Amino acid sequence: MRIGFSTSVIQRGQTGIAQYVFSLLQALAMHRDHEFVLFVLERDLPLFEFASRRMTIVPVPERYRCPVADILWHQTELPRLVQTQQLDVVHVPSYRRMLWRSPCPRVATIHDLAAFHVSRKYDWKRMLYGRVVAARLARAQEELIAVSRNTAKDMKQFWNIPTERVTVIHHGLNLRRFSPRDEPPGGPQPFGIEQPFFLYVARLEHPGKNHVRLIHAFERFKMETRSPWQLALAGSDWHGADVIHETIAQSWACRDIHTLGFVSADALPRLYQAASVFVYPSLHEGFGFPPLEAMASGCPVLCSSRGALEEVVGNAAVTINPEDVDALKNEMVRLSTDEELRNRLTRAGLQWSKQFDWARAAEKTLAVYHRARLKNQKHRDSAPLPLPASIWRTQ
C-alpha cells in the first residue's frame, strides 16, 4: 500500500500527539512492504529527519500552520495531493483535521474528547467545531482509531459513533528510552532540583491539566509535613498558563515550586529517574503518556482517575479524584513518608509498563489501513453500473 500521513498537528513536537506521530511512524517504517508519504510543515521538517530515508516527505508551506488555515488546507489541498501521490489510504491523526472528501479511503485517530468533560478547556469556536463539525466528519471516515476504550466510549456518547466502527489501539512505549537508572541516587540532579521532589510533566494548561489544585495540595502538604520535598512542573506554556504562573507567584511555598518549561526528549528520561514521586492530576486524558513513562523509568505514580487514566495505569498507581485537593494532599503525604509503598508501586509500574508496545500498535494500525482500503473497494464494486448511453436514444 501507499499510505499518506498528515503531521501538521504536532505543535512543533511539544505535545502528546507529536509523540504519537513520531513513535508510530518509527514503528511503521519497519514495514518495508509499504510506502509512506508524510505531509510536513516546512519548519517541522528537521523533526522528521528520522523518516527521511525510508519515507517520502512532502513539504507544506508555513502559511498553513495557523489552525484555520490548516483546516482549510486539509479540506482543499490535501485531497489534491492525495490524488497526485496516488495514495491508497490517507491517515489524519486528529479529529480537527479529518477530511470531508478524499480520492482514497480515510483513517483518523481520535485521542480524546476532553472538551466535552472539561469546562472552559477551549474557546466557544473550538468547542462548536468539536461538538458539531467534527462529529459529522468522524461519521464520514472509512475507519476510526481510538487510543483508549474510554475515548471509544466518548465517541459513542457524544458523536453517536457505534463502537463497532472504532478500533481501539493503545499507544506503545519506548522501553529502551524510558528505563530505571543504573547508578544509585546522588550527584548532580536535572535542572538543579534537590531531591526529594514530586514531578508533574504536562503542558501548563489551565484548567485542563489541573495545576492550580496541585499547587494548593502541595501547599497543604508542606504545611502539614514541614518536609523538604519540592514540586517540579515540566511543560511549555499553553492556554491559561498565566493563571498557573500567578498562582505560583502568590504561593507561600513558591521557593519550593520549580517551573522547568518544555523538557527535551533527551533530558526527560533523566528527569523521571530523578523524581521521587510522579504526580498526574489531569482532569481528563484520552490516554496519558507521562504516567507510563514514569513507571517505566522506575518512578512511583500518583494519578488522576479521570478519562482513560485508570485504564492506562491499571493497579500500578495510586489514583485519586483530581478535584479533591485534600485527597491529593493526603496521598502526597502518604507517598512521601511510606518508602515501602513507593517501592511496591515502582515494582508494579515496571511490570505494568512492559505491555505497551509500539510494534504491536503499528501492526494493528496497518490492519486498519487494510480494512479501510477493502471497505472502499467493496463500496466501489457494489455501486450500480452507469446506464448505457443507448438507453436514452429515441427509438
C-alpha positions as CSV (number, residue, x, y, z in Angstrom):
1,M,0.0,0.0,0.0
2,R,0.9,3.6,-0.5
3,I,-0.1,5.4,2.7
4,G,-0.4,9.2,3.3
5,F,0.1,10.7,6.8
6,S,-0.7,14.2,7.8
7,T,1.6,15.6,10.5
8,S,0.6,19.3,10.9
9,V,-1.0,18.8,14.4
10,I,2.3,18.1,16.2
11,Q,2.6,21.7,17.6
12,R,6.4,21.8,16.9
13,G,6.9,18.4,18.6
14,Q,5.8,19.6,22.1
15,T,2.6,17.6,22.6
16,G,1.4,14.1,23.3
17,I,0.0,13.9,19.7
18,A,3.5,14.7,18.5
19,Q,4.9,11.7,20.5
20,Y,2.2,9.5,19.0
21,V,3.1,10.6,15.4
22,F,6.9,10.2,15.9
23,S,6.7,6.9,17.6
24,L,4.1,5.3,15.3
25,L,5.9,6.4,12.2
26,Q,9.2,5.0,13.5
27,A,7.4,1.6,14.1
28,L,5.6,1.8,10.7
29,A,8.9,2.4,9.0
30,M,10.0,-1.1,9.9
31,H,7.3,-2.4,7.4
32,R,9.3,-2.2,4.2
33,D,6.5,-3.7,2.1
34,H,4.5,-0.4,2.3
35,E,5.3,3.1,1.1
36,F,4.6,6.1,3.3
37,V,4.1,9.8,2.2
38,L,4.4,12.4,5.0
39,F,2.9,15.9,4.7
40,V,5.1,18.1,6.9
41,L,5.0,21.8,7.6
42,E,8.3,23.4,6.4
43,R,9.6,24.4,9.8
44,D,8.9,20.9,11.2
45,L,11.0,19.2,8.6
46,P,14.0,18.8,10.9
47,L,11.8,16.9,13.3
48,F,11.3,14.2,10.6
49,E,14.9,13.6,9.8
50,F,14.5,10.1,11.2
51,A,12.0,9.3,8.4
52,S,13.7,11.0,5.5
53,R,15.5,7.9,4.2
54,R,12.5,5.5,4.4
55,M,9.5,7.7,3.7
56,T,8.6,10.3,1.1
57,I,8.3,13.8,2.7
58,V,6.1,16.4,1.0
59,P,6.7,19.9,2.5
60,V,3.7,22.1,3.3
61,P,4.1,25.9,3.2
62,E,4.3,27.6,6.6
63,R,1.3,29.8,5.7
64,Y,-0.9,26.9,6.6
65,R,0.4,26.5,10.2
66,C,-2.3,28.5,11.9
67,P,-5.4,26.3,12.8
68,V,-7.9,27.9,10.5
69,A,-5.5,27.8,7.5
70,D,-4.5,24.3,8.4
71,I,-8.1,23.1,8.4
72,L,-8.7,24.7,5.0
73,W,-5.5,23.1,3.7
74,H,-6.8,19.7,4.7
75,Q,-10.1,20.2,3.0
76,T,-8.8,21.7,-0.2
77,E,-5.1,21.0,-0.9
78,L,-4.7,17.6,0.8
79,P,-7.3,15.8,-1.4
80,R,-5.5,17.1,-4.5
81,L,-2.1,15.9,-3.1
82,V,-3.7,12.5,-2.3
83,Q,-4.6,12.2,-6.0
84,T,-1.2,13.4,-7.2
85,Q,0.6,11.0,-4.9
86,Q,-1.7,8.1,-5.9
87,L,-2.3,7.1,-2.3
88,D,-4.3,4.0,-1.3
89,V,-5.1,5.4,2.2
90,V,-4.7,8.7,4.0
91,H,-4.3,8.9,7.8
92,V,-5.1,12.1,9.7
93,P,-4.2,11.8,13.4
94,S,-6.5,14.4,14.8
95,Y,-10.3,15.0,14.8
96,R,-9.9,18.7,14.0
97,R,-8.3,17.9,10.6
98,M,-10.4,15.0,9.4
99,L,-11.2,15.1,5.7
100,W,-14.7,15.6,4.4
101,R,-13.9,14.3,0.9
102,S,-10.9,12.3,-0.4
103,P,-10.0,10.3,-3.5
104,C,-8.9,7.4,-1.3
105,P,-10.1,5.9,2.0
106,R,-9.7,8.0,5.1
107,V,-8.4,6.9,8.6
108,A,-8.5,9.2,11.6
109,T,-7.1,8.8,15.1
110,I,-9.2,10.3,17.9
111,H,-7.1,11.0,21.0
112,D,-9.7,12.4,23.3
113,L,-12.9,14.3,23.6
114,A,-11.7,16.3,26.6
115,A,-13.6,19.4,25.6
116,F,-16.9,17.5,26.5
117,H,-15.6,16.9,30.0
118,V,-13.6,20.0,31.0
119,S,-15.4,23.3,31.2
120,R,-13.7,26.2,29.5
121,K,-11.0,24.0,28.0
122,Y,-11.3,25.8,24.7
123,D,-13.0,28.9,23.4
124,W,-16.5,28.7,22.0
125,K,-15.4,28.4,18.4
126,R,-13.3,25.3,19.0
127,M,-16.0,23.8,21.2
128,L,-18.6,24.2,18.5
129,Y,-16.2,22.7,15.9
130,G,-15.6,19.7,18.2
131,R,-19.2,19.1,19.0
132,V,-20.8,19.7,15.6
133,V,-18.4,19.7,12.7
134,A,-16.0,17.0,14.0
135,A,-18.9,14.7,14.7
136,R,-20.1,14.8,11.1
137,L,-16.6,14.4,9.8
138,A,-16.0,11.4,12.0
139,R,-19.0,9.6,10.6
140,A,-17.7,10.2,7.1
141,Q,-14.4,8.4,7.7
142,E,-13.9,4.8,6.4
143,E,-12.1,3.8,9.6
144,L,-11.6,5.4,13.1
145,I,-8.9,4.6,15.7
146,A,-9.4,5.5,19.4
147,V,-6.4,5.5,21.6
148,S,-8.3,4.0,24.6
149,R,-11.6,2.3,25.4
150,N,-12.6,5.4,27.2
151,T,-12.2,7.5,24.1
152,A,-14.2,5.0,22.1
153,K,-17.0,5.2,24.7
154,D,-17.0,9.0,24.5
155,M,-17.2,8.8,20.7
156,K,-20.4,6.8,21.1
157,Q,-21.8,9.0,23.8
158,F,-21.1,12.4,22.2
159,W,-20.8,11.7,18.5
160,N,-23.1,8.7,18.2
161,I,-20.4,6.6,16.6
162,P,-21.1,2.9,17.1
163,T,-18.3,1.1,19.0
164,E,-18.1,-1.5,16.2
165,R,-16.9,1.3,13.9
166,V,-14.0,2.1,16.2
167,T,-10.7,0.2,16.6
168,V,-9.0,0.8,20.0
169,I,-5.2,0.8,19.7
170,H,-3.3,1.7,22.8
171,H,-0.1,3.7,22.5
172,G,3.2,2.0,22.8
173,L,6.2,2.9,25.0
174,N,9.9,3.0,24.1
175,L,11.4,0.9,26.9
176,R,14.9,1.5,25.6
177,R,14.4,5.2,26.2
178,F,12.5,5.0,29.4
179,S,14.1,2.7,32.0
180,P,15.3,2.8,35.6
181,R,18.6,4.4,36.2
182,D,21.6,2.2,36.6
183,E,23.5,4.2,39.1
184,P,22.4,4.8,42.7
185,P,20.7,8.2,43.6
186,G,23.1,11.1,44.2
187,G,25.2,13.5,42.2
188,P,24.0,16.5,40.2
189,Q,20.3,16.5,39.7
190,P,18.5,17.5,36.5
191,F,17.7,21.3,36.4
192,G,19.4,21.7,39.8
193,I,16.4,20.4,41.7
194,E,17.3,18.9,45.1
195,Q,15.8,15.6,46.0
196,P,13.3,14.5,47.0
197,F,10.6,16.1,44.7
198,F,7.3,15.5,43.1
199,L,7.3,15.7,39.3
200,Y,4.4,16.7,37.0
201,V,5.0,16.5,33.2
202,A,2.3,18.3,31.2
203,R,1.9,21.5,29.3
204,L,0.9,24.4,31.5
205,E,-2.7,24.5,30.6
206,H,-5.5,25.8,32.8
207,P,-7.9,24.4,33.8
208,G,-7.5,21.1,32.0
209,K,-4.2,19.9,33.5
210,N,-5.3,21.0,37.0
211,H,-2.0,22.6,38.1
212,V,-3.7,25.1,40.4
213,R,-5.3,22.4,42.6
214,L,-1.9,20.6,42.6
215,I,-0.2,23.7,43.9
216,H,-2.8,24.1,46.6
217,A,-2.4,20.5,47.6
218,F,1.4,20.9,47.7
219,E,1.0,24.0,50.0
220,R,-1.1,21.9,52.4
221,F,1.4,19.1,52.2
222,K,4.2,21.4,53.1
223,M,2.2,22.9,55.9
224,E,1.4,19.5,57.4
225,T,4.7,17.8,57.0
226,R,7.3,20.6,57.1
227,S,9.3,18.3,54.8
228,P,12.0,19.4,52.3
229,W,10.1,17.8,49.4
230,Q,9.8,20.1,46.3
231,L,7.5,20.3,43.3
232,A,8.7,20.4,39.7
233,L,6.4,21.3,36.8
234,A,7.7,20.4,33.4
235,G,5.9,21.6,30.3
236,S,5.6,24.5,27.9
237,D,3.1,27.3,28.4
238,W,-0.3,26.8,26.9
239,H,-3.8,28.2,27.2
240,G,-4.2,29.6,30.7
241,A,-0.6,29.4,31.7
242,D,-0.7,32.9,33.1
243,V,-3.1,31.7,35.8
244,I,-0.7,28.9,36.8
245,H,2.3,31.3,37.0
246,E,0.3,33.8,39.0
247,T,-0.8,31.0,41.5
248,I,2.8,30.0,42.0
249,A,3.9,33.7,42.4
250,Q,1.3,34.2,45.2
251,S,2.1,30.9,46.9
252,W,3.9,31.0,50.2
253,A,5.6,27.8,49.1
254,C,6.8,29.3,45.8
255,R,10.5,28.8,46.6
256,D,9.9,25.0,46.5
257,I,8.0,25.0,43.2
258,H,10.0,24.9,40.0
259,T,8.7,25.5,36.5
260,L,11.1,23.9,34.0
261,G,9.5,24.8,30.7
262,F,9.5,22.3,27.8
263,V,11.9,19.4,28.6
264,S,13.7,18.0,25.6
265,A,13.3,14.3,24.6
266,D,16.9,13.7,25.7
267,A,16.5,15.2,29.2
268,L,13.1,13.8,30.0
269,P,14.1,10.2,30.9
270,R,16.7,11.5,33.4
271,L,14.1,13.8,35.0
272,Y,11.8,10.8,35.5
273,Q,14.6,8.8,37.0
274,A,15.5,11.6,39.5
275,A,11.9,12.2,40.7
276,S,10.8,10.7,43.9
277,V,7.1,10.5,43.0
278,F,5.4,11.3,39.7
279,V,2.0,13.1,40.2
280,Y,-0.5,13.4,37.4
281,P,-3.8,15.2,38.5
282,S,-5.1,16.0,35.0
283,L,-8.9,16.5,34.8
284,H,-9.2,14.3,31.6
285,E,-7.0,12.3,29.3
286,G,-7.7,10.3,26.3
287,F,-4.7,8.2,27.1
288,G,-1.8,9.8,29.0
289,F,1.8,9.1,28.1
290,P,3.6,10.6,31.2
291,P,2.4,8.2,33.9
292,L,3.6,5.2,31.8
293,E,6.9,6.9,31.0
294,A,7.4,7.5,34.7
295,M,6.5,3.9,35.6
296,A,9.0,2.5,33.0
297,S,11.6,4.9,34.5
298,G,11.2,3.4,38.0
299,C,9.2,6.3,39.5
300,P,6.1,5.6,41.6
301,V,2.9,7.2,40.3
302,L,0.1,9.2,41.9
303,C,-2.5,9.7,39.2
304,S,-6.0,11.1,38.4
305,S,-8.8,8.7,38.0
306,R,-10.4,10.7,35.2
307,G,-10.8,9.8,31.5
308,A,-8.7,6.9,30.3
309,L,-6.1,7.2,33.1
310,E,-7.4,4.3,35.2
311,E,-7.5,2.2,32.1
312,V,-3.9,3.1,31.3
313,V,-2.3,2.8,34.8
314,G,-4.3,-0.2,36.0
315,N,-3.4,-1.2,39.6
316,A,0.1,0.0,39.3
317,A,-0.6,3.5,40.6
318,V,-2.4,5.3,43.4
319,T,-5.4,7.0,41.9
320,I,-7.5,10.0,43.2
321,N,-10.3,12.3,42.3
322,P,-8.3,15.2,40.9
323,E,-10.8,17.8,42.1
324,D,-10.4,16.7,45.7
325,V,-7.5,18.8,47.0
326,D,-7.4,17.2,50.4
327,A,-7.3,13.7,48.9
328,L,-4.4,14.7,46.6
329,K,-2.6,16.2,49.6
330,N,-3.2,13.1,51.8
331,E,-1.7,10.8,49.1
332,M,1.3,13.1,48.7
333,V,1.8,12.8,52.4
334,R,1.4,9.0,52.4
335,L,3.8,8.5,49.4
336,S,6.4,10.9,50.9
337,T,6.5,9.0,54.2
338,D,5.9,5.4,53.1
339,E,9.1,4.0,51.4
340,E,7.6,0.5,51.2
341,L,4.6,1.8,49.3
342,R,6.9,3.7,46.9
343,N,8.9,0.6,46.3
344,R,5.8,-1.5,45.7
345,L,4.5,1.0,43.2
346,T,7.9,1.1,41.5
347,R,7.9,-2.7,41.0
348,A,4.3,-2.8,39.9
349,G,4.8,0.1,37.4
350,L,7.9,-1.5,35.8
351,Q,5.9,-4.7,35.2
352,W,2.8,-3.0,34.0
353,S,4.5,-0.7,31.5
354,K,6.0,-3.7,29.6
355,Q,2.7,-4.4,27.9
356,F,2.7,-1.2,25.9
357,D,4.5,-1.8,22.6
358,W,4.8,0.4,19.5
359,A,5.5,-2.5,17.2
360,R,2.2,-4.1,18.1
361,A,0.4,-0.7,17.8
362,A,1.9,-0.3,14.3
363,E,0.7,-3.8,13.2
364,K,-2.8,-3.0,14.4
365,T,-2.8,0.3,12.6
366,L,-1.7,-1.4,9.4
367,A,-4.7,-3.7,9.8
368,V,-6.9,-0.7,10.0
369,Y,-5.4,0.7,6.7
370,H,-6.1,-2.7,5.0
371,R,-9.7,-2.7,6.2
372,A,-10.2,0.9,5.0
373,R,-8.9,0.0,1.6
374,L,-11.0,-3.1,1.4
375,K,-14.1,-1.3,2.6
376,N,-13.6,1.3,-0.1
377,Q,-13.1,-1.4,-2.8
378,K,-16.3,-3.2,-1.8
379,H,-18.2,0.1,-1.9
380,R,-17.0,0.7,-5.5
381,D,-17.8,-2.9,-6.5
382,S,-21.3,-2.7,-5.2
383,A,-22.1,0.7,-6.8
384,P,-24.7,0.4,-9.6
385,L,-23.3,0.4,-13.1
386,P,-24.0,3.5,-15.2
387,L,-26.8,3.1,-17.7
388,P,-25.6,2.7,-21.2
389,A,-25.9,5.8,-23.4
390,S,-28.1,3.9,-25.9
391,I,-31.0,3.7,-23.4
392,W,-31.5,7.5,-23.8
393,R,-31.8,7.3,-27.6
394,T,-35.1,7.8,-29.2
395,Q,-36.4,4.7,-30.7
